Amino acid sequence: NLVVGATGLVGGDICRRLAAEGRPVRAFVRATSDPAKVEALKDQGVEIVAGDLCDPASLQAACQGVKAVISTASSMPFSYVPGENDIQSVDLEGVICLIDAAQSRGAQHFVYISFTMDNEFPLRNAKRAVEQRLKDSGLTYTILRPSYFMEVWLNPAVGFDAANGTARIYGSGQNPLSLISFPDVAQFAVSSLGNPAARNAIIELGGPEALSQLQTVQIFEELGGRPFEVEYVPETALADQKATATDPMQQSFAGLMQKYARGDVVDMQQTLSAFPVHLTSVREYAQNVLGAA
């Protein structure tokens, strides 16, 4: 099993889970990957292969002898370099090149981590184009479309600071979101290997309940025992931000925030009948965050 994006949140957890199950796993890492993360993968018994999504020869080598490919790779947000390592070169052209390499090297199954978000912005357009290429490739495919990750969107980087009791609310804060925890997405990816329900399927993923941003704040307030200071960002400001952004990453962030404001609900009942995965609730996540604070 080849994991591309192996030093990222989801990719790293996929490698850990596969290795813990005693399944062979090969991690595709860039020369610029965090050495500590690469060493952690090695310590888990993961085979390391170096390369780059922008280097087709390295993809061909990485896919040699591989039965399944799992791609979580994205330039956003941490490795984005305009014109060099960006949405066009990585999220679109790089992943398409990976699909081509998997196909030519005889891989049987390709699991692609996409997302539910479906308004118009560059990252969404790249992911939908990759999905189409994968469906047309002839490979057995599983396209996982998770909603927003708790670890990313309930984080100080986007204005949700549990430690200091502050929260930035996008839009009215009243539209429900099916926030999901990234280890749960990793488990779905691992469970997709060999599960007939994952064969040539597009599967949307969300958490166990849909909560509004304000309901999420209330959970943190209740568990933390103090009120939050809340700041609102109106949808008009998000629309202006998207309209005036000149960089594809900024356009994509604004698009993601717009959709976050409007809500994103995923009904998991049917999916859970085929994939017995425990879904982490916002309350469980808040308990962990506040317990560590």
C-alpha positions in Angstrom: 0.0 0.0 0.0 1.4 3.4 -1.0 0.4 6.4 1.0 1.0 9.8 -0.7 0.8 12.7 1.7 2.3 10.5 4.4 3.7 13.3 6.6 0.4 15.1 6.8 -2.3 14.8 9.4 -4.5 12.2 7.7 -1.7 10.5 5.7 0.5 10.0 8.8 -2.4 8.4 10.7 -3.2 6.1 7.8 0.4 4.9 7.8 0.3 4.3 11.6 -3.0 2.3 11.3 -1.8 0.2 8.4 1.5 -0.6 10.1 -0.2 -1.4 13.4 -2.3 -4.0 11.5 0.9 -5.5 10.1 0.0 -4.5 6.6 2.9 -3.5 4.2 2.9 0.3 3.8 5.2 2.5 1.7 5.2 6.3 2.4 5.9 8.7 -0.4 7.8 11.7 1.0 9.4 14.8 -0.4 13.0 15.9 0.2 11.7 18.8 2.1 9.5 16.7 4.4 9.9 17.1 8.2 12.8 14.7 9.1 11.2 14.0 12.5 8.0 12.9 10.8 9.9 10.7 8.4 11.8 9.1 11.2 8.6 8.5 13.1 7.2 6.6 10.1 10.4 4.5 9.8 10.1 3.7 13.6 6.6 2.3 12.8 8.1 0.0 10.2 7.0 2.0 7.2 9.0 1.9 4.0 10.1 5.3 2.9 10.4 6.3 -0.8 11.4 9.8 -1.8 10.0 11.7 -4.6 7.7 14.6 -5.7 4.2 14.8 -7.2 5.8 17.1 -9.8 8.3 14.4 -10.8 6.5 11.7 -12.9 9.6 9.4 -12.8 9.5 9.3 -9.0 5.8 8.5 -9.1 6.4 5.6 -11.4 9.1 4.2 -9.1 6.9 4.6 -6.0 4.0 2.8 -7.6 6.1 -0.2 -8.7 4.6 -3.4 -7.1 1.9 -1.6 -5.2 -1.6 -3.0 -5.0 -3.3 0.1 -3.5 -2.6 3.8 -3.5 -4.0 6.2 -0.9 -3.6 9.9 -1.7 -4.1 12.6 1.0 -1.7 15.0 -0.7 -2.4 18.7 -1.0 -0.4 21.8 -1.2 -2.8 23.6 1.2 -2.2 24.9 3.7 1.3 24.1 4.9 3.4 23.4 1.8 2.0 26.0 -0.5 4.5 27.8 -2.7 3.0 29.9 -5.5 4.1 28.7 -8.9 6.1 25.9 -7.5 4.1 23.8 -5.0 0.5 25.0 -5.4 -3.0 23.9 -6.3 -2.3 23.7 -10.0 1.0 21.8 -9.8 0.2 19.5 -6.8 -3.6 19.2 -6.1 -4.4 19.0 -9.8 -1.5 18.0 -12.1 0.4 16.1 -9.5 -2.4 13.9 -8.3 -3.5 13.2 -11.9 0.1 12.2 -12.6 -0.1 9.8 -9.6 -3.3 8.3 -10.9 -1.6 7.7 -14.3 1.4 6.1 -12.6 -0.8 3.9 -10.4 -2.6 2.7 -13.5 0.5 2.1 -15.6 2.2 0.1 -12.8 -0.8 -2.2 -12.3 -2.2 -0.9 -9.0 -5.7 -2.3 -8.4 -7.3 0.3 -6.1 -6.9 4.1 -5.6 -8.3 5.8 -2.5 -8.5 9.6 -2.9 -9.2 12.0 -0.1 -11.3 14.8 -1.5 -13.9 17.0 0.4 -17.6 17.7 0.5 -17.3 21.5 -0.2 -18.8 22.3 -3.5 -19.0 26.0 -4.1 -16.7 27.6 -6.7 -13.0 28.1 -5.8 -9.7 26.8 -7.1 -9.0 23.9 -4.6 -12.6 22.6 -5.1 -12.2 22.7 -8.9 -8.9 20.8 -8.7 -10.4 18.1 -6.5 -13.5 17.6 -8.7 -11.2 17.4 -11.8 -9.1 14.7 -10.1 -12.2 12.8 -9.0 -13.3 12.7 -12.7 -9.9 11.6 -13.9 -9.9 8.8 -11.3 -13.4 7.6 -12.3 -12.3 7.6 -15.9 -9.0 5.8 -15.2 -10.2 2.2 -15.1 -8.8 1.8 -11.6 -11.1 0.6 -8.8 -11.6 3.9 -7.0 -12.8 5.1 -3.6 -13.4 8.8 -3.3 -13.8 9.9 0.3 -15.3 13.4 0.8 -14.9 14.4 4.4 -16.5 17.6 5.7 -14.5 20.1 7.8 -11.9 18.7 10.2 -12.4 19.6 13.8 -8.6 19.8 14.3 -8.3 22.5 11.6 -11.5 24.6 12.1 -11.6 24.5 15.9 -8.1 25.9 16.0 -6.6 29.3 16.8 -5.3 29.5 13.2 -8.9 30.2 12.0 -9.9 32.1 15.1 -11.2 29.3 17.4 -9.0 29.6 20.5 -10.3 27.3 23.2 -7.3 28.1 25.5 -8.1 31.8 25.6 -11.9 31.5 25.3 -12.3 33.3 21.9 -14.1 32.2 18.7 -14.4 33.8 15.3 -17.9 33.0 13.9 -18.3 32.9 10.1 -21.7 34.2 9.0 -24.6 33.9 11.4 -23.1 30.9 13.2 -26.5 29.2 13.1 -26.1 26.8 10.1 -25.2 23.2 11.1 -21.9 21.6 10.2 -21.0 17.9 10.3 -17.5 18.4 11.7 -15.3 15.3 11.6 -12.1 14.3 13.3 -9.1 13.5 11.0 -8.3 10.2 12.6 -11.8 9.0 11.8 -11.1 9.9 8.1 -7.9 7.9 8.3 -9.8 4.9 9.6 -12.3 5.2 6.7 -9.4 5.2 4.3 -7.9 2.1 5.8 -11.3 0.4 6.1 -11.9 1.1 2.4 -9.2 -1.4 1.4 -11.0 -4.6 0.8 -14.5 -3.4 1.8 -16.9 -4.1 -1.1 -18.9 -1.0 -0.1 -15.9 1.2 -1.0 -15.5 -0.3 -4.5 -16.0 2.4 -7.2 -17.8 4.6 -4.6 -18.0 8.3 -3.6 -18.5 8.4 0.1 -19.3 11.7 2.0 -18.0 11.7 5.6 -19.1 13.8 8.6 -19.2 13.5 12.3 -21.9 11.9 14.4 -24.0 15.0 14.6 -24.5 18.3 12.8 -23.9 21.3 15.1 -23.9 25.0 14.4 -20.8 27.1 15.2 -22.7 28.6 18.1 -23.7 25.2 19.5 -20.0 24.2 19.3 -19.0 27.3 21.2 -21.6 26.4 23.9 -20.1 22.9 24.3 -16.7 24.4 24.9 -18.1 27.0 27.3 -19.9 24.3 29.3 -16.9 22.0 29.5 -14.5 24.8 30.1 -16.6 26.5 32.7 -16.3 30.0 31.2 -18.0 32.1 28.5 -16.3 32.7 25.1 -15.7 36.1 23.5 -17.3 35.8 20.1 -16.4 37.8 17.0 -18.6 37.6 13.9 -17.4 37.7 10.3 -20.4 38.5 8.0 -20.9 36.5 4.8 -20.6 39.8 2.9 -17.0 40.2 4.2 -16.2 36.6 3.1 -17.6 37.3 -0.4 -15.5 40.5 -0.7 -12.4 38.6 0.5 -13.0 35.9 -2.2 -13.7 38.5 -4.9 -10.6 40.6 -4.2 -8.2 37.6 -3.6 -5.6 37.3 -6.4 -3.9 34.1 -5.1 -5.6 30.7 -5.6 -4.9 29.7 -2.0 -6.5 32.9 -0.6 -9.4 32.4 -3.0 -9.8 28.8 -1.8 -9.6 29.8 1.9 -12.3 32.4 1.3 -14.4 29.8 -0.5 -14.0 27.3 2.3 -15.0 30.0 4.9 -18.1 30.9 2.8 -19.2 27.2 2.8 -18.4 26.9 6.5 -20.7 29.9 7.1 -23.5 28.3 5.1 -23.3 24.9 6.7 -22.4 21.4 5.6 -24.5 18.5 6.8 -23.6 14.8 6.1 -26.0 12.0 7.0 -23.8 9.1 8.1 -26.4 6.5 8.9 -26.1 4.5 5.7 -22.3 4.8 5.6 -21.9 3.6 9.2 -23.8 0.4 8.4 -21.1 -0.5 5.9 -18.2 0.9 7.8 -18.2 0.3 11.6 -16.2 3.3 12.5 -16.6 5.2 15.8 -17.1 8.8 15.0 -15.6 11.4 17.4 -18.1 13.9 18.6 -17.4 17.6 19.1 -17.9 17.0 22.8 -15.3 14.3 22.9 -12.9 16.5 20.9 -13.5 19.5 23.3 -12.9 17.3 26.3 -9.5 16.3 24.8 -8.6 19.9 23.9 -9.6 21.4 27.2 -8.0 18.5 29.1 -4.7 19.2 27.4 -4.9 23.0 27.9 
